Amino acid sequence: MKNRKENRDTIKNRTDTLERLILRYQKSYYDGEAEISDGEFDLLWDELKSIAPDSPVIKKIGGGGGGVSPAADSSVDGFPKAQHLMPMGSQEKAANPEEFRAWALKHHFTQFLVQYKLDGASLELQYEKGKLIKAITRGDGITGDEITANARRMSGVPEKLDIPFSGGVRGEVVMTHEVWRNTYASKANCRNAANGIMRRKDGSGCEDLMLITYDAAFPGKDRYFTDESHKVKWLGERGFETTVTKIFNDAEAVIAYRKKVAQTRDKLPFDIDGLVVKDIATDMADLRRARPEKQIAFKFELETAFSVLRQVEWSESGATYTPIGVVDPVRIAGTTVQRANLNNPGMIRLMGLKIGAAVSVVKRGEIIPKIEGLAPPGAVSSKAEEQEIEFPVRCAVCGAGLVDEGTRLYCPNAGCPKRLLHRLEKWVAVLDIRELGEKLLRQLFDRERVRHISDLYTLGAEELAAYERMGDLSAAKVIRHIRMPRELSLAAFIAGFDFEGIAETTMEKVAAAGFNTMAALRGASVEDLAAVYGLGEITAGIIVEGMKETAAEMDAVLQAGVISIAAPPPEDSQPLRGISFCFTGELSSLKRNEAEERIRALGASAKTSVVKDLSYLVTNDPGSGSGKNKKARELGIPIIDEEEFVALLAHPHKAGSAPAAPVQGELF
């Protein structure tokens, strides 16, 4: 039981961390100050999707790339917003040959078109009758910053084409290694340098950038290009620089090519972090998806380096203390690494880690890499005498004794200034008040003007204008966005109050179980919430305690009249309320996550395993001997196929009378 509890806590804590990091990095990317590469961001995204597929961050961002969309009329650094002609979402990803083979087997392509996956910043050029009229950054995949004047200074951006083409051309803005070494070596890498320069207000330095293209579209003429290879040839004929492109007849040839490119990529003039593999046939309907199915990013293997642990520092975020290992400098994934994540005290103990130990370091997606474990014998020499790692025992801010639960080391003091600031930051992130930046929020906190969320709604523009680097116009803009009326779901409202380890998805489960109003939630006991599927007593206790601790604060926020909580949908709009589904195997007419979204919209819940109170198991192979099928039969749970499931979606009122479970061996 203890191991299960620790595992649940670890997942919840990691989910919260990932959501916070992704929103932060999305914002920095959108604002032209990207802190990590696309590849590193993709790893964070994939990890969150694997452990929390229903995360509100995944639902909010959608395709996984670009930035969180601001209002359509807003601007960043003075650039106006503009819409793309062709969606600029993200691709599915394969991290190894096995995952790539699994994707290839789902499709029956006659040929694979393979291109370098450029590690730069995406840009769409828009042409009208052959003349360049706009250049738009990736943004949220639908809308981005218009940086046309800057793009005109880059190489590889034709001002006028040789034909009257009206459409979009997509490419990646890159910086060569030579330019980076000679001029921008102070930047972490080529990608960060390029991303910052292309958004400079005065356009200085854009002449050091190059656009390499790989896609094009003529809106309204889906058959303008005969196939994907025709696009690449067409781009070259128009004078565009194009990415290296190859064509292969089978998946194994693609895998062999990836291995060859990975071994020589350091010799390329610019950075790539994998290959993009597509069906050679053009399918515009698929390309208009937020995440196209007929192409995939075939990533290079993660690099591992070996070093020696010299010190452990403790990073403080909210109430939690996270160990960071300081190692001898090593080169990994194109950067020099000296700091690596150690996750939590339990991981240190599990690895038997000590100061002076030889360790394996892998870059997995955060700004700092991760120590995976002890290095193999002889991988690196360490002459230092090993010493035990000291864990902090008291909060450095308030002095309270820290609680060490193995998976988490934290300050339990609800009034700790560090916790209060973190709650404010979480609220601003949940509401996406991007105008209220971290520096300004910290100024307000340090001056003790804003210590609680409700304090934000007592601020005035005249008062704010006196703060550093504000002024009347900026202050008025910040106040306008703080006071913009917002109707939040109960789950989002509670998530904004930053209960330790409680994400918005957790609160959505609570609301779906009937605790969907403030009154119902405040009246719930630990036992009541522990009965909600997927919660358990520990999580229930955190929610109940958090509701008591923040009750007055929540009331004050609601009484300010800016924030309101959306009323729960009427029961007649949720005909599947109280019904639950579990899916096993693949569906043909829709993806599993789409099926789960459909049932949730109708009030049902999705479960990941077959349990006693499950209403239906959905599978296209109801007669198989799989574990889920066997357990469903043992428990007498109805097993339905996709056709019956789709029929239930069309006529959800019929779900109240579930068919009898088939007997052992019986087929539908």
C-alpha positions as CSV (number, residue, x, y, z in Angstrom):
1,M,0.0,0.0,0.0
2,K,2.8,2.4,0.8
3,N,4.5,1.8,-2.6
4,R,1.2,2.5,-4.3
5,K,0.6,5.7,-2.3
6,E,4.2,6.9,-3.1
7,N,3.6,6.1,-6.8
8,R,0.4,8.1,-6.9
9,D,2.0,11.0,-5.1
10,T,5.0,11.0,-7.4
11,I,2.7,11.1,-10.5
12,K,0.6,13.9,-9.1
13,N,3.7,15.9,-8.1
14,R,5.3,15.3,-11.5
15,T,2.1,16.3,-13.4
16,D,1.9,19.6,-11.5
17,T,5.6,20.3,-12.3
18,L,5.2,19.4,-16.0
19,E,2.1,21.6,-16.3
20,R,3.9,24.5,-14.7
21,L,7.0,24.1,-16.9
22,I,5.0,23.7,-20.1
23,L,3.0,26.8,-19.5
24,R,6.1,28.7,-18.6
25,Y,8.1,27.6,-21.6
26,Q,5.1,28.1,-24.0
27,K,5.0,31.7,-22.7
28,S,8.7,32.3,-23.1
29,Y,8.6,30.8,-26.6
30,Y,5.7,33.0,-27.6
31,D,7.4,36.1,-26.2
32,G,10.6,35.4,-28.2
33,E,12.7,34.4,-25.2
34,A,12.6,30.6,-25.5
35,E,14.4,28.9,-22.7
36,I,14.6,25.4,-24.1
37,S,14.7,23.8,-27.5
38,D,11.7,22.3,-29.4
39,G,13.1,18.8,-28.7
40,E,13.4,19.5,-25.0
41,F,9.8,20.9,-25.0
42,D,8.6,17.9,-26.9
43,L,10.0,15.6,-24.2
44,L,8.1,17.5,-21.5
45,W,4.9,17.4,-23.6
46,D,5.2,13.7,-24.2
47,E,5.8,12.9,-20.6
48,L,2.8,14.9,-19.5
49,K,0.6,13.2,-22.2
50,S,1.8,9.8,-21.0
51,I,1.1,10.3,-17.3
52,A,-1.9,12.7,-17.5
53,P,-3.5,12.6,-20.9
54,D,-6.5,14.5,-19.6
55,S,-4.4,17.4,-18.3
56,P,-6.1,20.8,-18.9
57,V,-2.8,22.0,-20.2
58,I,-2.9,19.4,-23.0
59,K,-6.5,20.4,-23.8
60,K,-5.6,24.1,-23.7
61,I,-2.6,24.0,-25.9
62,G,-3.9,21.2,-28.2
63,G,-1.2,20.4,-30.7
64,G,1.6,20.8,-28.3
65,G,3.5,23.5,-30.0
66,G,3.7,27.2,-30.2
67,G,2.4,29.4,-27.4
68,V,-0.8,29.7,-25.4
69,S,-3.0,32.0,-27.5
70,P,-3.6,35.5,-26.2
71,A,-6.5,37.6,-27.3
72,A,-6.6,38.1,-31.0
73,D,-6.0,41.8,-30.8
74,S,-3.1,41.7,-28.4
75,S,0.6,41.9,-29.3
76,V,3.9,40.8,-27.9
77,D,6.9,43.2,-28.1
78,G,4.8,45.5,-30.4
79,F,4.2,42.9,-33.2
80,P,0.6,42.7,-34.5
81,K,-1.1,39.3,-34.5
82,A,-2.0,37.5,-37.8
83,Q,-3.6,34.2,-38.7
84,H,-1.9,31.4,-40.5
85,L,-3.1,30.1,-43.9
86,M,-1.9,26.6,-43.0
87,P,-2.1,25.3,-39.4
88,M,1.3,25.1,-37.6
89,G,0.6,22.4,-35.0
90,S,2.9,19.7,-33.8
91,Q,3.6,16.2,-35.0
92,E,3.3,12.8,-33.5
93,K,6.7,11.6,-32.3
94,A,8.7,8.4,-32.2
95,A,11.7,8.2,-29.9
96,N,13.0,4.9,-31.1
97,P,12.7,2.4,-34.0
98,E,10.1,0.4,-32.2
99,E,7.7,3.4,-31.9
100,F,8.4,4.3,-35.5
101,R,7.6,0.8,-36.7
102,A,4.4,0.8,-34.7
103,W,3.4,4.1,-36.4
104,A,4.4,2.8,-39.9
105,L,2.3,-0.4,-39.4
106,K,-0.8,1.6,-38.9
107,H,-0.4,3.2,-42.3
108,H,0.1,1.5,-45.7
109,F,2.1,4.1,-47.5
110,T,3.6,3.2,-50.8
111,Q,6.6,5.5,-50.1
112,F,8.0,7.5,-47.2
113,L,9.2,11.1,-47.8
114,V,11.9,11.9,-45.2
115,Q,13.3,15.3,-44.3
116,Y,15.7,16.7,-41.7
117,K,13.8,18.0,-38.7
118,L,15.3,21.4,-38.3
119,D,15.8,22.7,-34.8
120,G,14.9,26.4,-35.3
121,A,11.8,28.6,-35.1
122,S,8.8,28.0,-37.4
123,L,7.7,30.8,-39.8
124,E,5.0,31.0,-42.4
125,L,5.4,33.3,-45.4
126,Q,2.2,34.4,-47.1
127,Y,2.2,35.4,-50.7
128,E,-0.5,37.2,-52.8
129,K,-0.1,36.9,-56.6
130,G,3.6,36.1,-56.1
131,K,4.4,39.0,-53.8
132,L,5.4,38.5,-50.1
133,I,2.7,40.2,-47.9
134,K,3.2,38.7,-44.4
135,A,5.6,36.6,-42.4
136,I,4.1,35.1,-39.2
137,T,5.7,33.2,-36.3
138,R,4.2,29.9,-35.1
139,G,2.4,31.4,-32.0
140,D,-0.3,29.0,-30.9
141,G,-0.5,27.2,-34.3
142,I,-3.4,29.3,-35.5
143,T,-2.3,32.9,-34.8
144,G,1.2,34.3,-34.5
145,D,3.3,37.5,-34.5
146,E,3.6,39.2,-37.8
147,I,7.4,39.9,-38.3
148,T,7.4,40.7,-42.0
149,A,10.0,43.5,-41.9
150,N,12.4,41.2,-40.0
151,A,11.8,38.3,-42.4
152,R,12.7,40.4,-45.4
153,R,16.2,40.8,-43.9
154,M,16.8,37.0,-43.7
155,S,18.4,34.9,-46.4
156,G,16.1,32.4,-48.1
157,V,13.0,34.8,-48.1
158,P,12.1,35.8,-51.7
159,E,10.3,39.1,-51.9
160,K,8.7,38.1,-55.2
161,L,8.1,34.8,-56.9
162,D,8.3,34.0,-60.6
163,I,4.7,32.9,-60.7
164,P,1.5,34.5,-59.3
165,F,1.2,32.1,-56.4
166,S,-1.3,33.1,-53.6
167,G,-0.8,30.9,-50.6
168,G,1.5,30.0,-47.7
169,V,5.1,28.7,-47.5
170,R,6.3,27.1,-44.2
171,G,9.9,26.9,-43.0
172,E,12.3,27.0,-40.1
173,V,14.4,30.0,-39.2
174,V,17.9,28.8,-38.3
175,M,21.3,30.1,-37.5
176,T,24.4,28.3,-38.7
177,H,27.0,27.0,-36.2
178,E,29.6,29.3,-37.8
179,V,27.5,32.5,-37.3
180,W,26.7,31.4,-33.7
181,R,30.4,30.8,-32.8
182,N,31.5,34.1,-34.4
183,T,28.8,36.4,-33.2
184,Y,26.3,34.9,-30.7
185,A,28.3,32.4,-28.6
186,S,26.9,34.1,-25.5
187,K,23.5,32.5,-26.3
188,A,22.9,29.0,-25.1
189,N,22.6,27.6,-28.6
190,C,21.7,28.5,-32.3
191,R,18.0,28.0,-31.8
192,N,17.7,30.3,-28.8
193,A,19.8,32.9,-30.6
194,A,17.6,32.7,-33.8
195,N,14.3,32.8,-31.9
196,G,15.3,36.0,-30.0
197,I,16.8,37.8,-33.0
198,M,13.8,37.2,-35.3
199,R,11.6,39.1,-32.8
200,R,13.8,42.1,-32.3
201,K,11.8,45.3,-32.8
202,D,14.5,46.9,-34.9
203,G,15.2,43.7,-36.9
204,S,18.9,44.0,-36.1
205,G,20.8,40.7,-36.6
206,C,18.1,39.2,-38.9
207,E,20.5,39.2,-41.7
208,D,22.4,36.5,-39.8
209,L,19.4,34.2,-40.0
210,M,18.3,31.8,-42.8
211,L,14.9,30.4,-43.7
212,I,14.8,26.7,-44.8
213,T,11.5,25.6,-46.2
214,Y,9.7,22.3,-46.3
215,D,5.9,22.9,-46.9
216,A,3.5,25.0,-49.0
217,A,-0.2,25.3,-49.5
218,F,-2.6,27.0,-51.9
219,P,-5.8,27.6,-49.9
220,G,-8.9,26.5,-51.8
221,K,-6.8,24.4,-54.2
222,D,-6.0,21.1,-52.3
223,R,-4.7,19.5,-55.5
224,Y,-2.3,22.3,-56.4
225,F,0.6,19.9,-55.6
226,T,0.6,16.4,-56.9
227,D,2.4,15.0,-53.8
228,E,4.9,15.9,-51.1
229,S,7.9,15.5,-53.4
230,H,6.4,17.9,-55.9
231,K,6.1,20.5,-53.1
232,V,9.8,20.3,-52.3
233,K,10.8,20.5,-56.0
234,W,8.3,23.5,-56.5
235,L,9.9,25.3,-53.5
236,G,13.4,24.9,-55.0
237,E,12.2,26.2,-58.4
238,R,10.8,29.3,-56.7
239,G,14.1,30.2,-55.2
240,F,13.6,28.9,-51.6
241,E,16.2,27.0,-49.6
242,T,14.8,23.6,-48.9
243,T,15.5,21.0,-46.3
244,V,17.3,17.8,-47.3
245,T,14.7,15.3,-48.6
246,K,14.9,11.6,-49.3
247,I,12.3,9.0,-50.5
248,F,12.3,5.4,-49.2
249,N,10.1,2.4,-50.0
250,D,9.9,0.8,-46.5
251,A,10.2,1.6,-42.8
252,E,13.5,-0.3,-42.3
253,A,15.2,1.8,-44.9
254,V,14.1,4.9,-43.0
255,I,15.4,3.5,-39.7
256,A,18.8,2.8,-41.3
257,Y,18.9,6.3,-42.8
258,R,18.2,7.8,-39.3
259,K,21.1,5.9,-37.8
260,K,23.4,7.2,-40.6
261,V,22.2,10.9,-40.2
262,A,22.5,10.7,-36.4
263,Q,26.2,9.7,-36.7
264,T,27.1,12.6,-39.0
265,R,24.7,15.4,-37.9
266,D,27.5,17.2,-35.9
267,K,29.1,18.0,-39.3
268,L,26.0,19.8,-40.6
269,P,26.1,23.6,-40.7
270,F,22.9,23.9,-38.6
271,D,21.1,21.9,-35.9
272,I,18.6,19.1,-36.5
273,D,17.1,16.9,-33.8
274,G,15.6,14.1,-35.9
275,L,13.8,13.4,-39.1
276,V,10.3,14.2,-40.3
277,V,8.7,11.2,-42.0
278,K,5.6,11.7,-44.2
279,D,3.4,9.8,-46.6
280,I,4.6,10.9,-50.0
281,A,0.9,11.4,-51.0
282,T,-0.4,14.8,-50.0
283,D,-3.5,14.7,-47.8
284,M,-4.6,18.3,-47.1
285,A,-7.4,17.2,-44.7
286,D,-4.8,15.5,-42.6
287,L,-2.4,18.5,-42.8
288,R,-5.2,20.8,-41.5
289,R,-5.4,18.8,-38.2
290,A,-3.8,20.2,-35.1
291,R,-1.7,17.1,-35.0
292,P,-1.5,15.4,-38.4
293,E,-1.6,11.6,-38.4
294,K,0.2,10.9,-41.6
295,Q,3.6,12.4,-40.6
296,I,5.8,11.8,-37.6
297,A,8.9,13.3,-36.0
298,F,11.4,10.4,-35.7
299,K,13.7,11.8,-33.0
300,F,17.3,10.9,-32.4
301,E,18.2,8.8,-29.4
302,L,18.8,10.7,-26.1
303,E,22.4,11.3,-25.4
304,T,23.9,10.0,-22.2
305,A,27.1,11.3,-20.5
306,F,29.0,10.2,-17.5
307,S,30.3,12.6,-14.8
308,V,31.0,12.9,-11.1
309,L,28.5,14.3,-8.5
310,R,30.2,17.1,-6.6
311,Q,27.4,18.7,-4.7
312,V,23.6,18.7,-4.2
313,E,21.7,22.0,-4.1
314,W,18.0,22.3,-3.1
315,S,15.7,24.2,-5.5
316,E,12.7,25.8,-3.7
317,S,9.4,26.0,-5.6
318,G,6.4,26.7,-3.6
319,A,6.4,24.4,-0.6
320,T,8.6,21.8,-2.3
321,Y,12.4,21.3,-2.0
322,T,13.8,19.6,-5.1
323,P,17.4,18.2,-5.2
324,I,19.7,19.4,-8.0
325,G,23.0,17.7,-8.6
326,V,26.1,19.7,-9.5
327,V,28.4,17.5,-11.6
328,D,31.7,17.9,-13.4
329,P,31.0,19.7,-16.7
330,V,30.1,17.4,-19.6
331,R,28.9,18.0,-23.2
332,I,25.5,16.6,-23.9
333,A,22.9,17.3,-26.6
334,G,24.9,20.3,-27.9
335,T,25.3,22.1,-24.5
336,T,27.7,21.9,-21.6
337,V,25.9,20.5,-18.5
338,Q,26.9,21.1,-14.9
339,R,23.5,20.8,-13.1
340,A,21.2,17.8,-13.3
341,N,17.8,17.0,-11.6
342,L,17.6,14.4,-8.9
343,N,13.8,14.5,-8.6
344,N,13.2,13.9,-4.9
345,P,14.8,12.4,-1.7
346,G,13.4,9.0,-2.4
347,M,15.2,8.8,-5.7
348,I,18.5,9.7,-4.0
349,R,18.1,6.9,-1.5
350,L,16.9,4.4,-4.1
351,M,20.1,5.1,-6.2
352,G,22.3,4.9,-3.2
353,L,23.8,8.2,-4.4
354,K,26.6,10.0,-2.6
355,I,28.8,13.0,-3.2
356,G,31.8,11.9,-5.3
357,A,29.9,9.1,-7.0
358,A,30.2,8.6,-10.8
359,V,26.7,9.2,-12.3
360,S,24.8,8.8,-15.7
361,V,23.3,12.0,-17.0
362,V,20.6,12.2,-19.6
363,K,18.9,15.3,-21.1
364,R,15.2,14.6,-20.9
365,G,13.5,17.9,-21.4
366,E,13.8,20.4,-18.7
367,I,16.4,23.2,-18.7
368,I,18.6,21.1,-16.5
369,P,19.1,17.4,-17.4
370,K,18.5,14.4,-15.1
371,I,20.8,12.1,-13.2
372,E,19.5,8.6,-14.2
373,G,21.6,6.6,-11.8
374,L,25.1,5.4,-11.1
375,A,27.5,5.2,-14.0
376,P,28.7,1.8,-15.2
377,P,32.0,0.7,-13.6
378,G,35.0,2.4,-15.3
379,A,32.8,4.8,-17.3
380,V,34.4,7.8,-15.5
381,S,37.1,8.0,-12.9
382,S,36.4,9.6,-9.5
383,K,39.2,9.9,-7.0
384,A,37.1,11.8,-4.5
385,E,36.1,10.2,-1.2
386,E,32.3,9.6,-1.2
387,Q,30.2,11.5,1.4
388,E,26.6,11.2,2.4
389,I,24.2,13.8,1.0
390,E,22.8,16.2,3.6
391,F,19.0,16.9,3.4
392,P,17.6,20.3,4.6
393,V,15.5,19.9,7.7
394,R,14.1,23.4,8.1
395,C,12.4,25.9,5.7
396,A,14.9,28.5,4.7
397,V,12.1,31.2,4.6
398,C,9.9,30.6,7.6
399,G,12.0,28.2,9.7
400,A,9.3,25.5,9.9
401,G,10.5,21.9,10.1
402,L,10.3,20.2,6.7
403,V,8.3,17.1,6.1
404,D,10.1,14.3,4.2
405,E,7.7,11.9,2.6
406,G,10.3,10.3,0.3
407,T,8.6,11.4,-2.9
408,R,8.5,15.0,-1.6
409,L,10.3,17.2,0.8
410,Y,8.2,20.3,1.7
411,C,7.4,23.0,4.1
412,P,4.0,22.4,5.9
413,N,3.5,26.0,7.0
414,A,0.4,27.4,5.2
415,G,1.5,30.9,6.0
416,C,5.0,30.5,4.6
417,P,5.8,33.5,2.3
418,K,7.3,31.1,-0.3
419,R,4.0,29.2,-0.4
420,L,1.9,32.3,-0.7
421,L,4.0,33.6,-3.6
422,H,3.7,30.3,-5.4
423,R,-0.1,30.3,-5.0
424,L,-0.2,33.8,-6.6
425,E,2.0,32.5,-9.5
426,K,-0.3,29.5,-10.0
427,W,-3.4,31.7,-10.0
428,V,-1.9,34.0,-12.7
429,A,-0.9,30.9,-14.7
430,V,-4.3,29.3,-14.5
431,L,-6.0,32.5,-15.6
432,D,-3.3,33.2,-18.2
433,I,-2.9,36.8,-17.1
434,R,0.3,37.2,-19.1
435,E,0.4,41.0,-18.7
436,L,1.1,40.4,-15.0
437,G,4.7,39.2,-15.3
438,E,6.8,37.4,-12.7
439,K,8.9,40.5,-11.9
440,L,5.9,42.8,-11.3
441,L,4.2,40.2,-9.2
442,R,7.3,39.8,-7.1
443,Q,7.5,43.5,-6.6
444,L,4.0,43.6,-5.4
445,F,4.6,40.6,-3.1
446,D,7.9,42.0,-1.6
447,R,6.2,45.3,-0.8
448,E,3.5,43.3,0.9
449,R,0.9,44.9,-1.3
450,V,-0.3,41.6,-2.7
451,R,0.0,38.6,-0.5
452,H,-3.2,36.8,-1.3
453,I,-5.1,36.3,-4.5
454,S,-7.9,38.6,-3.5
455,D,-5.4,41.4,-3.1
456,L,-5.0,41.5,-6.9
457,Y,-8.5,42.7,-7.2
458,T,-7.9,45.7,-5.0
459,L,-5.1,47.1,-7.2
460,G,-5.7,50.4,-9.1
461,A,-4.0,51.7,-12.3
462,E,-2.8,54.9,-10.6
463,E,-1.1,53.0,-7.8
464,L,0.5,50.5,-10.2
465,A,1.9,53.2,-12.5
466,A,4.3,54.1,-9.7
467,Y,6.0,50.7,-9.9
468,E,9.3,50.2,-11.7
469,R,9.1,50.2,-15.5
470,M,5.3,50.7,-15.6
471,G,3.9,54.1,-16.4
472,D,0.2,54.9,-17.0
473,L,-0.4,53.0,-20.2
474,S,1.2,49.8,-19.0
475,A,-0.4,50.0,-15.6
476,A,-3.9,50.5,-17.2
477,K,-3.3,47.4,-19.4
478,V,-2.3,45.2,-16.5
479,I,-5.3,46.3,-14.4
480,R,-7.6,45.8,-17.4
481,H,-6.5,42.2,-17.8
482,I,-6.7,41.5,-14.1
483,R,-10.2,42.8,-14.0
484,M,-11.4,41.1,-17.2
485,P,-14.5,39.2,-16.1
486,R,-13.8,35.4,-16.3
487,E,-16.1,32.5,-15.7
488,L,-14.1,29.5,-14.6
489,S,-15.0,25.9,-14.1
490,L,-15.0,24.8,-10.5
491,A,-12.0,22.6,-11.3
492,A,-10.0,25.5,-12.7
493,F,-11.0,27.8,-9.8
494,I,-9.8,25.3,-7.2
495,A,-6.6,24.4,-9.2
496,G,-5.7,28.1,-9.1
497,F,-5.4,28.0,-5.3
498,D,-2.5,25.6,-5.6
499,F,-3.3,22.7,-3.3
500,E,-0.1,20.7,-3.1
501,G,-0.1,18.1,-5.9
502,I,-3.8,18.7,-6.9
503,A,-4.1,19.4,-10.6
504,E,-7.1,20.6,-12.5
505,T,-7.7,17.1,-13.9
506,T,-8.1,15.8,-10.3
507,M,-10.7,18.4,-9.6
508,E,-12.5,17.6,-12.8
509,K,-12.9,14.0,-11.5
510,V,-14.3,15.3,-8.2
511,A,-16.8,17.6,-10.1
512,A,-17.8,14.7,-12.4
513,A,-18.6,12.6,-9.3
514,G,-21.2,15.1,-8.2
515,F,-19.2,17.5,-6.1
516,N,-19.7,20.2,-8.8
517,T,-20.6,23.3,-6.7
518,M,-18.7,25.1,-3.9
519,A,-21.4,24.1,-1.5
520,A,-21.1,20.4,-2.4
521,L,-17.3,20.5,-2.3
522,R,-17.2,22.3,1.1
523,G,-19.7,19.9,2.5
524,A,-17.7,16.8,1.4
525,S,-15.8,14.7,3.9
526,V,-12.5,12.9,3.4
527,E,-14.5,9.7,3.2
528,D,-16.8,11.2,0.5
529,L,-14.0,12.3,-1.7
530,A,-11.9,9.2,-1.2
531,A,-14.8,7.2,-2.7
532,V,-14.3,9.1,-6.0
533,Y,-12.7,6.8,-8.6
534,G,-8.9,7.4,-8.9
535,L,-8.6,9.7,-5.8
536,G,-7.9,7.8,-2.5
537,E,-7.7,9.0,1.1
538,I,-4.5,11.0,0.8
539,T,-5.7,13.1,-2.1
540,A,-9.1,13.5,-0.5
541,G,-7.5,14.7,2.7
542,I,-5.4,17.3,0.8
543,I,-8.5,18.7,-0.9
544,V,-10.6,18.8,2.3
545,E,-7.8,20.5,4.2
546,G,-7.1,22.9,1.3
547,M,-10.8,23.9,1.1
548,K,-10.8,24.8,4.8
549,E,-7.5,26.6,4.7
550,T,-8.5,28.8,1.7
551,A,-12.3,29.3,2.4
552,A,-12.1,32.9,3.4
553,E,-9.7,33.7,0.5
554,M,-12.0,32.0,-2.1
555,D,-15.0,34.0,-0.8
556,A,-13.0,37.2,-1.0
557,V,-12.0,36.5,-4.6
558,L,-15.6,35.7,-5.6
559,Q,-17.0,38.8,-3.8
560,A,-14.7,41.0,-5.8
561,G,-17.1,40.4,-8.7
562,V,-14.5,39.7,-11.4
563,I,-14.3,35.9,-11.1
564,S,-17.4,33.7,-11.2
565,I,-17.7,29.9,-11.2
566,A,-19.7,28.4,-14.0
567,A,-22.8,26.6,-13.0
568,P,-22.7,22.8,-13.5
569,P,-24.5,21.7,-16.7
570,P,-28.1,20.6,-16.2
571,E,-28.5,16.9,-15.7
572,D,-30.6,16.6,-18.8
573,S,-27.6,17.8,-20.8
574,Q,-25.6,14.9,-19.4
575,P,-27.6,11.8,-20.2
576,L,-24.6,9.5,-19.5
577,R,-24.1,10.9,-15.9
578,G,-23.1,8.0,-13.6
579,I,-22.1,5.8,-16.6
580,S,-18.4,4.8,-17.0
581,F,-16.5,3.4,-19.9
582,C,-13.1,1.6,-20.3
583,F,-11.5,1.3,-23.7
584,T,-9.1,-1.5,-24.8
585,G,-7.5,-1.9,-28.2
586,E,-7.8,0.6,-31.1
587,L,-10.9,2.2,-32.4
588,S,-11.3,2.8,-36.2
589,S,-13.7,5.7,-36.4
590,L,-12.2,7.9,-33.8
591,K,-9.2,8.1,-31.5
592,R,-9.4,6.9,-27.9
593,N,-8.9,10.4,-26.5
594,E,-11.7,11.7,-28.8
595,A,-14.0,9.0,-27.6
596,E,-13.2,9.9,-23.9
597,E,-13.9,13.6,-24.6
598,R,-17.3,12.6,-26.2
599,I,-18.4,10.6,-23.2
600,R,-17.3,13.2,-20.7
601,A,-19.2,15.9,-22.6
602,L,-22.3,13.7,-22.0
603,G,-21.5,13.3,-18.3
604,A,-19.9,9.9,-18.3
605,S,-16.4,9.0,-17.0
606,A,-13.5,7.2,-18.6
607,K,-11.6,4.6,-16.6
608,T,-8.2,3.1,-17.4
609,S,-8.9,-0.4,-15.9
610,V,-11.8,-2.8,-15.5
611,V,-13.2,-2.3,-12.0
612,K,-16.3,-3.5,-10.2
613,D,-18.5,-0.4,-10.9
614,L,-17.5,-0.1,-14.6
615,S,-20.6,0.3,-16.9
616,Y,-19.1,-0.8,-20.2
617,L,-15.9,-2.2,-21.7
618,V,-15.5,-1.1,-25.3
619,T,-13.4,-3.2,-27.6
620,N,-13.3,-4.2,-31.3
621,D,-12.2,-7.7,-30.3
622,P,-14.8,-8.7,-27.6
623,G,-14.1,-12.4,-28.0
624,S,-10.3,-12.1,-27.2
625,G,-8.7,-13.5,-24.1
626,S,-7.2,-10.3,-23.0
627,G,-6.9,-9.5,-19.3
628,K,-9.5,-6.7,-19.5
629,N,-12.0,-8.9,-21.4
630,K,-11.5,-11.8,-18.9
631,K,-12.0,-9.5,-15.9
632,A,-15.1,-7.9,-17.4
633,R,-16.7,-11.3,-17.9
634,E,-15.8,-12.3,-14.4
635,L,-17.4,-9.2,-13.0
636,G,-20.4,-9.4,-15.3
637,I,-19.6,-6.1,-17.0
638,P,-21.1,-5.6,-20.5
639,I,-18.6,-5.7,-23.3
640,I,-19.6,-3.8,-26.4
641,D,-17.9,-3.1,-29.7
642,E,-17.2,0.2,-31.5
643,E,-20.5,0.1,-33.5
644,E,-22.5,-0.3,-30.3
645,F,-20.5,2.4,-28.6
646,V,-21.1,4.9,-31.4
647,A,-24.8,4.0,-31.3
648,L,-24.9,4.8,-27.6
649,L,-23.3,8.2,-28.3
650,A,-26.1,8.9,-30.8
651,H,-28.8,7.7,-28.4
652,P,-27.3,8.1,-24.9
653,H,-30.6,7.7,-23.1
654,K,-30.4,4.0,-24.0
655,A,-27.3,3.6,-21.9
656,G,-29.4,3.3,-18.8
657,S,-30.4,-0.2,-19.8
658,A,-27.1,-1.9,-20.3
659,P,-27.2,-5.2,-22.2
660,A,-26.4,-8.3,-20.3
661,A,-22.8,-9.4,-20.2
662,P,-21.9,-12.2,-22.7
663,V,-21.2,-15.6,-21.3
664,Q,-17.7,-17.0,-21.4
665,G,-16.7,-17.6,-25.0
666,E,-19.7,-15.9,-26.5
667,L,-19.1,-13.5,-29.4
668,F,-21.2,-10.5,-30.5
